[in-house]
């Protein structure tokens, strides 16, 4: 089953058979299909339906990127980062994101839908041209009110609905009122109403929402005067706005500052004031959803609301105090990012990661506003630091994007040596080192008098001493002082990180006890992300002295990183696992895993800084394998590892060095939903991605996964993937 990131279709699709057939024919030869048309004509919905119909024709999946989350001043880098997230690309390199995108699509057969391009036509056109120039199997569908204007573009102008308009109206009315049986007179009135609405699907959807409270004839009469002055969509929007209560109108306008979707808590904090009391926001949200002015879906135990771009634009025009609302929007998401960072280390780690993933478009939009607003750049720097402290960029997007936001925020702020600036410079240094390019680091600010700032600076010095300078004494000296300052400041997550790096680097007789204590500490607090890191460090400690024990521990860390969708963690862990297998004498498996690790590192841009300890560890293991297997066999195994794909490589890693439970055919059949979940696991999707794709909560996915494991007789998701690969669902 091909992967992908297509949104769920939340209502039935009506009509457009001829349009869809024509687009399918075009895409057999066209590499770029741009769907144009006026606002509200259904460009997004038709493109989504087409992508769902074609997704199985693309071995590497059908993917979706919504560019409406970007403002019209967005640069090419921001456009590329948004597309990369849509493609599920993790970028942990110092390359430009355009280079990353080009490399990602080069040898893949995939379908990419770029939605809402009209405000960024030139920039999107340049990016698409670059991707298509190297990817013969790539197909792009773009939605825009005007063509992208590049060579090879095929443009389909979507026209308003004709006879199908009545079918759409009746479908939506019957969905809202199942007992409604239209009479001949109703159909005649519906035809006149659709003609008045000019056949525009969005206008028809809005009209259908009003028909729950008033009949078609009455609606037609009430709208008649407005149609003398306005076209169909403008009239429908204006009529919908007039029918809203005062609270609903205020909320509609204020919700227009959000990028992407939002939940109730965000709406209450950003939109409520004396004119719109907080306790009335939920009722106003529900009212807007009932009128089809908002869509809603349940995700991760929360209801998320989204506004179509045309409706958002209408609301923006009626925003009475935009700067004040945008500042409240910024303040809310700044607090959220800060809370995620300072609450780290504990049972809510994965929930924070899921929440940051969901809210990232709004966090980035508020950072962008802060950078463009005089006197607000320090807020952007604070958010950039918080996103790094909360491990966001290891899981969403990539460290390269995190470093870019951090450097822009540092460059936009005042150069005074404040504690916040010291923290930002320290994180910039650490991130550059982790990306394998310490030359991107800047001079640090020591001794600010602030414990968190000074501890972070010491930590940055310790990380550089470890990875770049290989000066173990400096590592221990700086990290020990850093962890003491973090502890004094009550920063438990930072204390844990410092303790982990110290345990990995101490090399003394207490190292094993320290690693075991780290694992126990994370287990006690049910800190799943921290536990994955501690388990890796514990396993890495045993690579040379007890490689079989190292294998068992590192396998567990690999399973945990994959479940979290941390490609950074997976890359390091699979590499370290290959070293342990080599040391234990599992030479074929070690070379296979080293090849898979190298492919993953290439895909996400990781690189070993030379001549640091990781590069030396890699060379030592590779030299051992060349000697044991011979150069030709070693290279062949590496090539096989690179070719098998990440999910399969993890499954192999999970079996290394320990017996597996039976993966014989199941004693009881999987349900239809369980088969869907199992296939998505085999395709490499994480629990949050599966939840979004199947329109269920992440906990529901976990419940299905436990049932699947019981039925298949396996004990982890990698073994589920192996079973589906070998036997099917």
C-alpha positions in Angstrom: 0.0 0.0 0.0 1.5 3.3 -1.1 2.1 6.0 1.6 1.0 9.6 1.5 -0.6 12.5 3.4 -3.9 13.2 1.6 -6.5 14.8 3.9 -9.6 12.8 4.7 -12.7 13.6 2.5 -15.3 14.5 5.1 -18.4 14.7 2.9 -19.6 12.9 -0.2 -18.3 14.0 -3.6 -20.9 15.0 -6.1 -20.5 15.3 -9.9 -17.5 16.5 -11.9 -17.2 13.1 -13.6 -16.2 14.6 -17.0 -13.7 17.0 -15.3 -12.1 14.1 -13.4 -11.9 11.9 -16.4 -10.2 14.7 -18.4 -7.7 15.4 -15.6 -6.9 11.6 -15.4 -6.2 11.5 -19.1 -4.0 14.6 -18.9 -1.9 13.2 -16.1 -0.9 10.2 -18.1 1.5 12.5 -20.0 1.4 15.8 -18.2 3.9 16.4 -15.3 2.1 19.5 -14.0 -1.6 20.0 -14.0 -2.8 23.3 -12.6 -6.5 23.5 -11.6 -7.6 27.1 -11.9 -11.0 28.9 -11.4 -12.7 31.5 -9.4 -12.9 31.3 -5.6 -15.4 28.7 -4.4 -15.5 26.7 -7.6 -14.1 23.6 -5.9 -10.5 23.5 -7.0 -9.3 22.0 -3.7 -12.1 19.4 -3.5 -11.7 18.2 -7.1 -8.0 17.9 -6.7 -8.4 15.9 -3.5 -10.9 13.6 -5.1 -8.5 13.1 -8.1 -5.6 12.4 -5.9 -7.5 9.8 -3.9 -8.5 8.1 -7.2 -4.9 8.0 -8.4 -3.0 7.3 -5.2 -2.6 3.6 -5.9 -1.0 4.3 -9.2 2.0 5.9 -7.5 4.4 3.5 -5.8 5.7 6.2 -3.6 2.4 7.6 -2.6 0.1 10.7 -3.0 1.0 13.7 -0.9 -0.6 17.0 0.0 0.9 20.4 0.9 -1.3 23.3 1.9 0.3 26.6 1.1 -2.5 28.7 2.5 -0.6 28.6 5.9 2.0 31.0 4.4 1.5 34.7 3.9 2.1 36.4 0.6 5.5 37.6 1.7 6.8 34.0 2.2 10.2 33.3 0.5 11.2 30.3 -1.5 12.8 28.6 1.6 9.4 28.8 3.5 7.6 27.4 0.5 10.1 24.6 0.2 9.8 23.8 4.0 6.0 23.6 3.7 6.2 21.3 0.8 8.8 19.2 2.6 6.5 18.7 5.6 3.7 17.8 3.2 6.0 15.1 1.7 7.0 13.9 5.2 10.6 14.8 4.5 12.9 15.2 7.5 15.9 17.5 6.8 18.8 17.3 9.1 21.3 18.8 6.7 22.9 22.1 5.9 21.7 21.9 2.3 19.0 24.3 1.1 15.5 22.8 1.4 15.1 23.0 -2.4 18.1 20.8 -2.8 16.6 18.4 -0.3 13.3 18.4 -2.2 15.0 17.8 -5.5 17.0 14.9 -4.1 13.8 13.4 -2.5 11.7 13.3 -5.6 14.5 12.5 -8.1 14.0 8.7 -8.3 10.5 8.5 -6.8 7.1 7.9 -8.5 4.8 10.1 -6.5 1.9 12.5 -6.8 2.1 15.8 -5.1 -0.8 18.2 -4.7 0.0 21.8 -3.9 -3.1 23.5 -2.7 -3.7 27.3 -2.6 -0.8 28.6 -4.7 -2.4 31.8 -6.0 -0.6 34.2 -3.6 2.8 32.6 -4.3 2.6 31.8 -8.0 6.1 32.9 -9.0 7.9 31.2 -6.1 5.9 28.0 -6.3 6.5 27.9 -10.1 10.3 28.1 -9.5 10.2 25.3 -7.0 8.0 23.0 -9.1 10.2 23.6 -12.2 13.3 22.6 -10.2 11.6 19.4 -9.0 10.1 18.4 -12.3 13.5 18.9 -14.1 15.0 16.0 -12.3 12.1 13.7 -11.6 10.5 12.0 -14.6 8.1 10.0 -12.5 6.8 13.0 -10.5 3.3 14.4 -11.1 2.2 17.7 -9.6 -1.4 19.0 -9.2 -1.5 22.6 -8.2 -4.6 24.6 -7.3 -4.5 28.3 -8.0 -6.7 31.1 -9.3 -4.1 31.7 -12.0 -1.6 29.4 -13.7 2.0 29.0 -12.4 3.3 30.0 -15.8 6.1 27.4 -16.3 7.0 25.3 -19.3 5.0 22.0 -19.6 2.1 23.2 -17.5 -1.3 21.9 -18.4 -4.1 24.2 -17.2 -7.7 23.0 -16.5 -10.0 25.8 -15.7 -12.8 24.5 -13.5 -16.1 25.9 -14.4 -19.1 26.3 -12.1 -21.5 23.4 -11.9 -24.5 23.2 -14.3 -27.1 20.5 -13.9 -25.0 18.8 -11.2 -25.4 21.9 -9.0 -28.9 20.8 -8.0 -27.6 17.3 -7.2 -25.0 18.9 -4.9 -27.6 21.1 -3.2 -30.1 18.2 -2.6 -27.3 15.9 -1.4 -26.2 18.5 1.3 -29.8 19.2 2.3 -30.6 15.5 2.7 -27.3 15.0 4.7 -28.5 17.6 7.1 -32.2 16.5 7.1 -32.4 12.8 6.3 -36.2 12.8 6.4 -36.4 15.5 3.7 -38.1 14.3 0.5 -38.0 16.9 -2.2 -41.1 17.6 -4.2 -41.2 18.6 -7.9 -41.6 22.2 -6.7 -38.6 21.9 -4.4 -36.4 20.7 -7.4 -37.6 23.6 -9.5 -36.8 26.1 -6.7 -33.5 24.4 -6.1 -32.6 24.8 -9.8 -33.4 28.6 -9.6 -31.5 28.9 -6.4 -28.4 27.2 -8.0 -28.7 29.4 -11.0 -28.7 32.5 -8.7 -25.7 31.1 -6.9 -24.0 30.7 -10.4 -23.3 27.0 -9.8 -20.5 27.7 -7.4 -20.1 24.7 -5.0 -19.0 26.8 -2.0 -22.0 29.1 -2.4 -24.3 26.1 -2.7 -22.8 24.5 0.4 -23.4 27.8 2.4 -27.0 28.0 1.1 -27.6 24.3 2.0 -26.5 25.1 5.5 -29.2 27.8 5.8 -31.9 25.5 4.5 -32.0 23.7 7.9 -33.8 26.7 9.3 -35.6 28.3 6.3 -37.1 26.7 3.2 -35.7 27.1 -0.3 -38.4 29.5 -1.5 -37.9 31.8 1.5 -34.1 31.7 1.0 -34.5 32.5 -2.7 -36.7 35.5 -1.9 -34.4 36.8 0.9 -31.3 36.5 -1.4 -32.9 38.1 -4.4 -32.0 41.7 -3.5 -28.4 40.8 -2.8 -27.9 39.2 -6.2 -28.8 42.5 -7.8 -25.5 43.9 -6.4 -23.2 40.9 -5.9 -22.2 37.8 -7.7 -23.2 34.3 -6.5 -20.3 33.6 -4.1 -20.1 37.2 -2.7 -23.8 37.2 -2.2 -23.8 33.8 -0.4 -20.9 34.9 1.8 -22.5 38.2 2.6 -25.8 36.6 3.3 -24.2 34.0 5.6 -22.4 36.8 7.4 -25.7 38.8 7.9 -27.4 35.7 9.3 -24.6 35.2 11.8 -25.0 36.5 15.4 -22.8 39.3 16.5 -20.6 36.8 18.3 -20.3 34.6 15.3 -19.3 37.5 13.1 -16.6 38.6 15.5 -15.3 35.0 15.7 -15.4 34.5 11.9 -13.2 37.6 11.5 -10.8 36.8 14.3 -10.3 33.2 13.3 -8.9 34.5 10.0 -5.6 35.1 11.7 -5.0 31.4 12.2 -2.8 29.4 9.8 -4.1 25.9 9.2 -6.5 24.6 11.8 -7.1 25.2 15.5 -8.9 23.9 18.6 -11.3 25.4 21.1 -8.6 26.4 23.6 -6.8 28.5 20.9 -10.1 30.1 19.8 -11.0 31.0 23.3 -7.6 32.6 24.1 -7.1 34.4 20.8 -10.6 35.5 20.0 -12.3 36.2 23.3 -12.6 39.7 24.8 -15.2 42.0 26.3 -17.2 41.9 23.1 -17.0 38.1 22.7 -16.9 36.5 26.2 -14.8 33.4 26.5 -17.8 31.3 27.6 -19.6 32.2 24.4 -16.8 31.1 22.0 -17.9 27.4 21.9 -21.4 28.3 20.9 -20.2 30.6 18.2 -17.8 28.0 16.9 -20.7 25.5 16.7 -22.8 28.0 15.0 -20.2 28.7 12.3 -19.7 24.9 11.8 -23.5 24.4 11.4 -23.5 27.0 8.7 -20.6 25.3 6.9 -18.3 28.3 7.5 -16.0 26.0 9.4 -15.2 22.3 9.0 -14.4 20.2 12.0 -12.8 16.8 12.6 -11.9 14.8 15.7 -8.1 14.3 16.0 -6.1 13.0 19.0 -9.1 13.4 21.3 -9.7 17.1 20.3 -11.9 18.7 17.8 -9.9 20.7 15.2 -11.6 23.5 13.2 -10.5 24.7 9.7 -11.7 27.5 7.5 -11.6 27.4 3.7 -9.3 30.0 2.2 -12.1 31.9 0.5 -14.1 32.1 3.8 -10.9 33.1 5.6 -10.3 36.0 3.1 -13.8 37.3 3.7 -13.2 37.2 7.5 -9.9 39.1 7.1 -11.7 42.0 5.4 -13.9 42.3 8.4 -11.3 42.2 11.1 -11.7 45.4 13.1 -8.3 45.4 15.0 -6.0 43.0 13.1 -2.8 43.9 14.9 -4.3 43.4 18.3 -5.8 40.0 17.4 -2.5 38.9 15.8 -0.6 39.9 18.9 -3.0 37.7 21.0 -2.5 34.9 18.5 1.3 35.3 18.9 1.1 35.5 22.7 -0.9 32.3 22.8 1.4 30.3 20.6 4.5 31.7 22.3 3.1 30.5 25.6 2.3 27.1 24.1 5.9 26.7 22.8 7.4 27.8 26.0 5.2 25.4 28.1 6.2 22.5 25.8 9.9 23.4 26.4 9.7 23.9 30.2 7.4 21.0 30.8 9.7 18.5 29.1 10.7 15.2 30.8 7.7 13.4 32.0 4.6 11.4 30.9 3.4 14.2 28.6 6.4 14.2 26.3 4.7 12.5 23.4 1.5 14.5 23.9 3.6 17.7 23.7 5.2 16.5 20.5 1.8 15.7 18.9 0.5 19.1 20.0 3.4 21.0 18.6 3.1 19.0 15.4 -0.6 20.1 15.1 0.1 23.7 16.0 3.3 24.2 14.1 1.8 26.2 11.3 0.3 28.7 13.8 3.6 28.9 15.8 5.6 29.6 12.6 3.0 32.2 11.5 3.2 34.0 14.8 7.0 33.9 14.6 6.9 35.4 11.1 4.5 38.1 12.4 6.9 38.9 15.2 9.9 39.2 12.9 8.0 41.5 10.6 6.6 43.7 13.4 9.0 46.4 14.9 9.9 45.7 18.5 8.7 42.0 18.5 11.7 40.0 17.4 12.6 38.9 20.9 9.3 36.9 20.9 10.4 35.1 17.7 13.7 34.2 19.3 12.0 32.9 22.4 9.8 30.7 20.3 12.7 29.5 18.1 14.6 28.4 21.3 11.5 26.8 22.8 10.9 24.6 19.6 14.5 23.3 19.9 14.2 22.7 23.7 11.0 20.7 23.1 12.7 18.5 20.5 10.2 19.6 17.9 12.6 19.7 15.0 13.9 16.2 15.6 10.4 14.9 14.8 8.7 17.6 12.6 10.5 19.0 9.6 14.1 18.8 10.6 16.9 20.5 12.5 17.9 22.5 9.5 14.6 24.4 9.6 14.9 24.9 13.3 18.4 26.4 12.8 17.2 28.7 10.1 14.4 30.2 12.2 16.9 30.5 15.1 19.5 32.4 13.0 16.9 34.7 11.4 15.6 35.5 14.9 19.1 36.2 16.2 19.9 38.4 13.2 16.7 40.4 13.7 17.2 41.1 17.4 19.4 43.6 19.3 23.0 42.4 19.8 23.0 43.1 23.5 24.3 40.1 25.5 20.9 39.2 27.1 20.2 35.8 28.7 17.8 35.0 25.9 20.3 35.8 23.2 22.9 33.7 25.0 20.6 30.7 25.0 19.8 31.3 21.3 23.5 31.4 20.4 24.2 28.3 22.4 21.4 26.4 20.7 22.6 27.6 17.3 26.1 26.2 18.1 24.7 22.8 19.3 22.4 22.5 16.3 25.2 23.4 13.8 27.4 20.7 15.4 24.6 18.1 15.3 24.1 19.0 11.6 27.8 18.3 11.0 28.8 21.9 10.2 30.2 23.6 13.3 31.4 26.5 11.1 27.8 27.8 11.3 28.3 28.4 15.0 28.7 31.9 16.4 30.5 33.2 19.4 28.9 32.3 22.7 28.1 34.6 25.5 29.4 33.3 28.9 28.5 34.4 32.5 25.2 36.3 32.0 24.3 35.6 35.6 21.2 33.6 34.5 21.4 29.9 35.4 19.6 28.6 32.3 21.5 30.8 29.9 24.9 30.0 31.4 24.1 26.3 31.7 23.0 26.2 28.0 26.3 27.9 27.0 28.3 25.3 29.0 26.3 22.5 27.4 27.1 23.9 23.9 30.8 23.9 24.8 30.5 20.3 26.1 28.7 19.1 22.9 31.4 20.8 20.7 34.2 19.3 22.8 32.6 15.8 22.4 31.6 15.7 18.7 34.2 18.1 17.1 37.2 18.3 19.4 37.1 14.8 20.9 38.3 16.4 24.2 36.8 14.1 26.8 38.0 16.1 29.8 36.4 19.3 28.5 33.2 17.3 27.8 32.9 16.2 31.4 34.0 19.5 32.9 31.5 21.6 30.9 28.5 19.2 31.1 29.0 18.7 34.9 28.8 22.4 35.5 25.9 22.7 33.1 23.8 20.0 34.8 24.4 21.6 38.2 23.1 24.9 37.0 20.1 23.3 35.2 19.3 21.5 38.5 19.5 24.7 40.5 17.1 26.3 38.0 14.7 23.3 38.2 15.0 22.5 34.5 14.5 18.7 34.8 14.5 18.0 31.1 17.8 19.8 30.6 19.3 18.0 33.7 18.3 14.6 32.1 19.9 15.5 28.8 23.1 16.6 30.5 23.2 13.4 32.6 22.7 11.3 29.4 25.6 12.9 27.6 27.7 12.6 30.7 26.9 8.9 31.1 27.8 8.3 27.4 31.1 10.2 27.7 32.3 9.4 31.3 34.0 6.1 30.4 34.6 5.4 34.1 33.5 2.6 36.3 30.2 4.4 37.1 29.1 4.6 33.5 27.0 1.5 33.5 25.3 2.4 36.8 24.7 5.9 35.6 23.1 4.6 32.3 20.9 2.2 34.3 19.8 5.0 36.6 18.9 7.2 33.6 16.7 4.4 32.1 15.0 3.8 35.5 14.4 7.6 35.9 12.7 7.8 32.5 10.6 4.7 33.2 9.5 6.0 36.6 8.2 9.2 35.0 6.9 7.4 31.9 8.9 9.8 29.8 8.8 7.9 26.5 11.0 10.1 24.4 13.6 10.5 27.1 13.5 6.7 27.6 14.3 6.1 23.9 17.4 8.3 24.3 18.5 6.7 27.6 18.0 3.2 26.2 20.2 4.1 23.2 22.9 5.6 25.4 22.8 2.4 27.7 23.1 0.2 24.7 25.9 2.2 23.1 27.9 1.8 26.4 28.0 -1.9 25.8 28.9 -2.0 22.1 32.5 -3.0 22.7 32.4 -4.7 26.1 29.1 -6.8 25.7 27.8 -6.4 22.1 24.9 -8.9 22.5 23.6 -6.9 25.4 24.1 -3.8 23.4 22.0 -5.2 20.5 19.1 -6.0 22.8 19.1 -2.4 24.2 19.7 -0.6 20.9 16.9 -2.6 19.2 14.5 -1.4 21.9 15.7 2.2 21.4 15.2 1.8 17.6 11.6 0.6 18.1 10.9 3.5 20.3 12.4 6.1 18.0 10.4 4.7 15.1 7.1 4.8 17.1 7.8 8.5 17.8 8.7 9.1 14.1 12.1 10.5 15.1 14.2 10.0 12.0 17.1 11.6 13.6 17.0 9.1 16.5 16.4 6.2 14.0 19.5 7.2 12.0 21.9 7.3 14.9 20.4 4.2 16.5 20.5 2.0 13.3 24.1 3.1 12.8 25.0 2.2 16.3 23.1 -1.1 16.0 25.3 -2.0 13.0 28.4 -1.4 15.1 27.1 -3.7 17.9 26.2 -6.5 15.3 29.6 -6.2 13.8 31.3 -6.5 17.2 29.0 -9.5 18.1 30.0 -11.3 14.9 26.6 -10.9 13.0 28.6 -9.6 10.0 26.0 -10.0 7.3 23.3 -8.4 9.3 25.7 -5.6 10.4 26.6 -4.7 6.8 22.9 -4.8 5.8 22.0 -2.4 8.7 25.0 -0.2 7.9 23.8 0.1 4.3 20.2 0.9 5.4 21.6 3.5 7.9 23.7 5.1 5.2 20.6 5.4 2.9 18.5 6.9 5.8 21.3 9.3 6.6 21.5 10.3 2.9 17.7 10.8 2.7 17.5 13.1 5.8 20.9 14.8 5.3 22.7 13.5 8.4 26.5 13.3 8.3 29.2 12.3 10.7 31.5 15.1 11.6 35.1 14.0 11.0 37.3 13.2 12.8 34.9 13.0 15.7 34.1 9.9 17.8 31.1 8.8 15.7 33.1 8.9 12.4 35.8 6.9 14.1 33.2 4.4 15.4 31.8 4.0 11.9 35.2 3.5 10.3 36.1 0.9 12.9 33.0 -1.1 12.3 33.2 -0.8 8.6 36.9 -1.9 8.7 36.0 -5.0 10.8 33.2 -5.9 8.3 35.4 -5.5 5.2 38.0 -7.9 6.8 35.3 -10.4 7.9 33.2 -10.4 4.7 35.6 -9.3 2.0 35.3 -6.0 0.1 32.9 -7.4 -2.6 30.5 -9.1 -0.1 30.6 -6.1 2.2 29.7 -3.7 -0.6 26.9 -6.0 -1.9 25.4 -6.2 1.6 25.6 -2.4 2.0 23.8 -2.0 -1.4 21.1 -4.5 -0.3 20.6 -2.6 2.9 20.2 0.7 1.0 17.6 -0.8 -1.3 15.3 -2.6 1.2 13.6 0.5 2.6 13.4 2.0 6.0 10.5 0.0 7.4 12.0 -3.3 6.3 15.4 -2.3 7.7 13.9 -1.6 11.1 12.1 -5.0 11.0 15.5 -6.6 10.4 17.0 -4.6 13.2 14.3 -5.7 15.6 15.1 -9.3 14.9 18.9 -9.0 15.2 20.6 -10.9 18.0 17.4 -12.2 19.7 14.7 -14.8 18.8 11.4 -13.5 17.5 8.0 -14.7 18.4 6.2 -16.6 15.7 5.0 -14.6 12.7 2.9 -17.5 11.4 -0.5 -16.8 9.9 -2.9 -15.4 12.6 -5.1 -17.6 14.6 -8.0 -15.1 14.2 -8.5 -12.7 11.3 -7.9 -9.0 11.5 -10.9 -6.7 11.2 -11.2 -4.4 8.2 -10.0 -1.5 10.3 -7.1 -3.5 11.8 -6.0 -4.5 8.3 -6.0 -0.7 7.4 -3.9 0.1 10.4 -1.5 -2.9 9.8 -1.0 -1.8 6.1 -0.2 1.8 7.2 2.3 0.5 9.8 3.9 -1.5 7.1 4.0 1.6 4.9 6.1 3.3 7.6 3.5 5.7 9.0 3.6 6.6 12.7 0.6 6.4 15.1 -0.2 10.2 14.7 0.0 9.9 10.9 -2.3 6.9 10.9 -4.7 8.7 13.2 -4.9 11.7 10.9 -5.3 9.5 7.8 -8.1 7.3 9.3 -9.8 10.2 11.1 -9.4 8.6 14.6 -7.5 9.4 17.7 -3.9 8.3 18.4 -5.0 6.3 21.3 -7.5 4.4 19.1 -4.7 3.6 16.8 -2.7 2.2 19.7 -5.6 0.1 20.8 -5.9 -1.4 17.3 -2.2 -2.0 17.2 -2.3 -3.9 20.5 -5.1 -6.1 19.1 -3.2 -6.6 15.8 -0.1 -7.8 17.7 -2.1 -10.2 19.8 -3.7 -11.7 16.7 -0.5 -12.0 14.7 1.5 -13.3 17.7 4.1 -10.6 17.5 5.2 -8.0 20.1 6.1 -4.8 18.3 5.2 -2.7 15.3 8.3 -3.6 13.3 7.2 -7.2 13.5 3.8 -6.2 12.3 5.4 -4.5 9.3 7.5 -7.7 8.6 4.4 -9.9 8.8 2.4 -7.7 6.4 5.4 -7.5 4.0 5.7 -11.3 4.0 2.1 -12.5 4.3 -0.2 -9.6 3.6 -3.1 -8.6 5.9 
